[in-house]
């Protein structure tokens, strides 16, 4: 008996015309095409100039070295933010959530996911210490090879925090003996 109510509802829906004019009003409404003349505006143009002070969402705003990882088309050398303990803590947290699954907790490319990848293994970030900081930021922001962009998961500050943390992993590896304390001025 329970099946009778849903069946009656489905039977009622079969009579609906999904392509009715009521449901398709936005497709058939009057509208102007690009560069078409308009009688509504005094200048006769349908395309409008954006209001003063607005910025298209596709255009980087502010310092391109911070927002894109590049300045004048070249990857920035260093992290363009103050690298302090809170930034590194944020970087470690976000790295462990987003990056460690493929690149490994230590950044060496050794992970369970990497062991099961058939196409191409993720690189060891430790072996890329000679790359500028902007290289890593751009990879996070735009993707690199088969790695997708993580710009939707990490905002600008978080991306730079991850880059700073990767630099810390690289510095820790290059420390003589691997476990020697880093001088206070380099922490």
N, C-alpha and C positions, 0 to 999 in steps of 0.2 A: 504494500500500500504506500510505503514511503517513496517509491520510485514514481508514483503517479503525479506528484506535484512538480518535480523537475521535468518530467516528460511533457506536462501541460505547458510549462514555461517555454520549453524548446519549441513546441508546436506553435505557440503564439509568436515567437520570434521569427519563424520562417516566413511570416507574412510581412515583415518589415522590409522596406526597400532602402538598403544602406546607401545607395547612390542618389537618394532623394535630394532635391534642390535645397531643402532645409539644412541638411547636413553638409552640403558642399558650398555654402555661401562664401567662404573665404577664397575658394578657387575661382569663383565666377564673379566676384565683386569688381567694380570699376577700379582701375589702378593705372598709374603712369609707369611707363618703361623708362630705362635710362635714356637720357638726352632728349626725351620727348618734350614737346612744348606744353605749357600749362596756362590756362586762362585764370587760374586761381591766384597765382603769384604776380606781383607787379612787373617783375623782370621777365616773365614769360617762360621761365625754366621750371621743370618738374624736379630736377636734382637740386638739392639745397646744399649750401656751404655749411659745414659743421659749426655749431656755436663756438664762440671764442672760449679758449681755455679747455676745450675737450681734447682728449687724446684717444686715437684709435687703439683698441685692445691688442692689435697685432704689433704695434710699435713699442720697442723697449723704452721705458721711461727712466730718466735719471742716468746715472753713470753706467755706460754699457759694459764696463769691466766687471761691475757687480751683477748686473741683470743678465748678461750673456756669457760672461767668462772670457770675453775678448775685448781688446781695445785696439782700434784701427785694424781689425781683422786678424790680430795676433793674440794667441792665448796669453792671459795675464800670468805673470811669473809666480806671484805670491797670493795668499788669501787676502782679499781687500777689506778685511774686517779685523778688529782687534781680537787676536786669538788669546782667550783666557780660559780659566777652568770651566765656567758655565757653558761656553761655546763648545769646548771639547766634550763635556758631559752630554750635551745635546747631540753632538756628532756621534758619540759612541752609541747612544740610545737609538738614534735613527739608522745608523749603520747596521746595528744588530737586528733591527726590524726589517729593513729594506734590502740591504746588500749582503749580509753575512751568509744568507742561504746559498748563494752562488760563489761568492769570493772568499768564503771562509771567515771564521771569527777573527783570525789573525791577518786576514787580507792576503793569504798565500795561495788562494784558489783551491784549497783543499776543503771540500764540503761533500755532504751526501748528495746534494743536487748535482754538483759538478761531476761526481762519479757516475751519475746516470745520464749525463748529457751525451747525445750521439753526434750532434753536428760539430760543435766546437766547444772546447772547455773554456771557462772564464779565465782570464789571465790572472796571474799573481800580481796584485797591486804593489807588492813589495819590490818586484822587479822593474816597476815603472817609476822609480824614484827620480829619474832624470827628466820626466815629463813635467811641464809647468802646471801649476795649480789649476789654471783655466782649462786644461785638457780634461781633468777629472770632472770639473763643473759642467763643461759642455757635454760630456758623456752622460752625466746624470740628467741634464736638462733636455737633451735632444735624442739620447740613445746612442749606441755605438755598436756596429755590427749587428749581431742578433739580440743584443741587449736593448729592451725598449726604453723609452723616455720615462723617467720617474718624476717629471715636473708636476704631475697631478697628485703625487703622494707627498712630495717635499716642497715647501715654499723656498724662496730665495735664501733666507737665513739658514734654514735647515740643510740646504744643498751645500752651502759654504761650510757649515759645521761638519758635515760628513767629509768634505775635502780636508778640513783641518785635522779631523780624526785620522784620516788615511795618512796624512803627513806625519802624525804622531806615531802611527804604526810603523811607517817607513823609518823614522828616526830611531825608534826603539830597536829595530832590526839592525840598523847600521852602527849601533853603539858597540864599541869594542867589548867582546866577551858576551854580548847579547843581553846580559843582565846587570851590567854596571850602571850605577845611578847616573842620571843625566844632571849636569851642572844646573844650579838653581836658575841662572839667567836664561837657560834654554828650555826650561819647563813651561 
